[in-house]
Every structure is written in C-alpha cells, then in structure tokens.
C-alpha cells in the first residue's frame, strides 16, 4: 500500500500545463461517449483481425531501420483540432481533471509528434495526416516531453492504410505495460479495449514504475520477444485476449474503419 500512496503523491505534483485562459481557443467539448452502450455489442458481432492492415511498433526492431516519417524535434500542442473531414480520432477524457494524451509515430519514441490536454469529462477531436502510423499514450508533460522514450503504459495503436482508401486500423495494446483502460470503436459498432480498473491487486512481479513514480502493470514482452508471464497472465485474467493485445500470440484484438475515424474513451489511469 505504501508504494501506491507514494505514486499518488508523485502523480499529484507532476507538472501539468496551465489550464487555458479565458481568451484561449479551446473548442467546446464534443458529445461524451456512452461506454456501456458501446460495450453492449457482443464480441461475437465484432469484425476482428489478428493484425489486419495495422502497422504496429515492433519492440524487437531497431528504431534506426527505414523510417517513413521524419521524427519530430518539437511536439505540436493542440487543445482540439478543427474537423475538416480527414483522418482522426476523438478522445473522451473521463477523468476528474485535465489529462494529457501524446501521439507518437512508429519508431519515433523520444519526442511525440502531437499532444493534447483535455478537460475533465470532455471530448476533443485530433486530426492526423493521411497514412499516419503510431500510438497514443496518457501521461504528463514532465516526463513525456523530457526527450526520453516513455514506453511503459497502455497504448492505443492506430494506422491508416492509404492503399485501401484510407481504411483505419486500431487496437489497444498492453504489451508495453498497462497504466489504465482505453476503449476504441468505429461507427459500425465494432469495439476493442476495456474500461475496468485493473491496476490494484496484481501478484508480486506484475508491477513496474513509470518515470513519474506511478506504479503500473509491467510490460508483457521483453525486447528479445520473451514473455513476462506474471503481468501477461494478469491482463488475460482481468481483461481477456479478445479485447487487447496481451502479447503477439493471443487473440484478434484489431478493428478497422472505412471512414478514417475512430472514437476513444479513456477512464482515469495512472498517468
């Protein structure tokens, strides 16, 4: 219990950006999601893929191998993007305070491409370029913008396949850790992810500490592809491999969208 109390204290003092002033251009919140309604669609009715057209981050691949994107040296801050009809996602922050969400292009781990801070119980749209491939993580500026890779935590993996008319692909991956739930769905009602709290009660050996002092569930695969069975089995027990990537061998946790859009819901986690 001491370690959880400590993590809460460290998290409370982690640097958050100042809330936008009265003259800011923060867009009004979009409608909030109804996660219970989204998850009422049975998985037997969800069109799922083991990988599909998703272009994923490979933990065993050198980040210096051929890149299709020039990694950012300075991230873009947005409070919410204008929807011009291109690819993007909505992010519903269900926490009781502002939360930060960070977009990383595959193999560009030191500096996020874009990040957004969203008010409590609010939803904003974030646009991405055609063909974008990467992930979204929750976090705080003090660590996510310090120029070092921050891989530990839950990942929303997304990519757009320009070869098939900008079809989108998405999943929730816990392979690099689990710092809280993420729910993702398309306009057809296909969904993956989870919203339940699973960060307490795991067995010894299931935890690791984020750089900001928060205790979260440990990564399930090492850089050589070997499996950490304790956190992997906890994620399977508490969530299930049909909903998330627990490793690269289980389940079909990927969904697609034909209209370039995904919606996401983020219950509070350990940022």
N, C-alpha and C positions, 0 to 999 in steps of 0.2 A: 504493500500500500504506500510505503514511503516514496517509491520511485514514481508512482502515479501522481502523488501530491506535488513532488518536485517538478514533474513535467508540466503540470497545470500552472505552477508558478512561473516557470521559464516561458511557457507559451503566453502568459498574460503580459509579460514585459517585452516580448518580441516586438520589434518595431513595425508598426502599421503605418501606412500613409495617412496623412491628414485627410479627413473626410472632405469632400468637395465643398467649396464655399457657396454662398448664396448666388453668386454670379456664374457658377460653373454651368457647363453644358451637358450635365448628366441627363441622359434620356429618361423619360418616365419608365417605370417598370412595365415590362410586358406581362401578360397574364401568367399567374403562377400555375404550376403543374398540379395535377391530382395523381400522386404516385400510386395510390391504391387502385385507381381506375386503370392506370397503365398496366400494373402488375396483375390485374384481374384476367388478362388474356392468358390462357394456359400455354405453357411452353410447347405443348403438342401442336398448337396452331401457329407457332412462330417459325418463320423460314430462317433456318440457321445454317451456318457454314463453319467448318473447322478452321479455315483461313479465308476462303473465297478470294476476292481481289485485294484484300487488305495487305498493304505494305507495312510490315512490322519492324520494329527495332530488334536487332539480333544481338544479344548480350555477349555472344562469342565472336562477333565480327569486329575487326579493327575499325575504329571511328575514322581512320585515315584512308580507308578504302574509298573508291569512287563515290563522290557526293554529287547529288543533283541540285544542290542548294548551297549558296554561299552563307555560311553561318553568320549570325548576327553578332555585331560587336557592341551594339547598344539596343536594348529592347524597346519596343513601342508600348507605351501606356495608353490604354483606352478605358473609358468609363461606359462604353457601349457604342457599337458601330451602327451606322445607317444601313438599313437593309435595302440593297439595290438589286436583289434578285439572284445574286451569285451564291456560291457555296458558303456554308457557315453553320454554326450551332447556337442554340440558346442555352444559357446556363442559369438555372434556378438555384439560388443560394438559400437553403432552408435554415441556415444557422441564425443565431440570435444577435449577430453583429456582422460588420463588414468582413468579407473574406476575399483572399486573393487567389486567382487562377492563372496558371502560367503555361504558355504554349511553346513547345519545343519541337523543332523539326528533327526528323530522324538523324541520329549521329551528330547532332549539334547540342551538346549537353551542358556546356559551360554558361551560355547566355541564352535566355529564352528569346524567341522571335517577337512575341507579343504577350502582354499580361493585362488583366482586368481586375479591378476591385469592384465588388458588387455589394450593395447594402443588404441588410438582413431581410429575409423573406421577399427578395426582389429577383427579377429575371431580366437578363440583358442578352442581346444578340452580338455575336462576334463573327465577323467575316474572315474568310481565309482565301488565299489565292487559288485559282484553278490548279489542280494537281498537287495540292499540299499533302504532305505525309508526315505524321508525327503524333504527339501526345499532349494531353492536358493534365496538369497536376495541381493540387491545392498546396498552398504554402504561405510564407511571409517574405517580405522584401529583404529582411536582414540576411536570410540565407539564400533565397532563390536568385538574388541579384548580386551575390558576392563573387561571381566569376568562377565558381567551382561547381562541378556536376552534383546535382541533388537527386539521385535516382530513387532513393528509398521512399516508397509510398505507393498508393493506388494510382493506376494510370488509366485514363480514357484514351485509347488508341484510335486514331481516325485517319483515313486517307481518301482521296478522290481519284478515281481511275479515268483519266481523260480519254483513254482508248475506247471506253464503253459509254460515251456520252455523259461524263462526269458523274457516274454512279459512285455513291459514297459507301464506305465500309467502316464499321466501328465495333469495338469490344471494350470490355473492362478487364484489365489485366492486373493480377496480384503477384505476378512473377517477381517483380522488383520490390515487393512489400505491400503492406495494407495499412493505410492510415485513415480508413473510413470508406463509407459506401459511395457509389456512383450508380445512377440509373440512366440508361440511354435508350431511346426509342425512335422509330420513324413514323411517318404519317399513316402507314398501313397498320400500325399497332404492334409491330414486331419490337421486342424489347430484350435487353440483357442487363446484368448488373444486380445490385442489391441495395437495400436501404437500412437493414437492421444493424444495430450496434454489436460488433464482434471483437472489440479491442480489449475487453476485460475477460479474465478467467482462462486464458490460454495456458497451456502447460509450460513448465520451465524449458527454455531453449527455443521458444517461439518468438521471442521479442528481440528487437534491436532499437537503438536510439537514433532519431533523426539529429541532424546537426544543430537544430534549435532546442534540443533537450527533450523532445516528445518521444515517449515510448510507443512503438507501433509493432505490428506483426512483421516478422523478418521476411526477407526475400526467400522465395522457394527454390530458385535455381542459382547456382554459382556461375561464375564467368566461364568455367570449363564445361558447363552443361550438367554437372552433377546436381542431385536433388537434396534439398534440406527437408527431410520428411516430416519433421515436427510442425513447422508452420504450414507446409503444404497440406498435411492431413487435417489440421485445424480449419483451414479455409474450406476444404471439402466438406468437413463435418458441419460447419456453421452456415455455409453458403451453397455449395454444390458446384460441380464442374460444368454443369449445363448452363450456368449463369455467368461465369467468369473464367478467364484463364487462370488455373491454379499451377499449371506447368505447360510444357509444349506437347504433352502426350495425351491429355484428357479433353474430352468434350468437344462441342461445336458452338463456341460462345460468340460467334461473329454474326452481325446482321448487316444488311445493306439498305440503301435508299436510292430510288431513282431520281429524286428531285434535288439532290445536293445538300439536303438539310437533315440534321439530327437535333433532337431536343434532349436536354440532360437535366437531371435533378441531383443536387448534392446535399445530402444531410450533413450535419456537422461531423467533423472528424478531428484528428489531431494534426493540425497544420504545422 
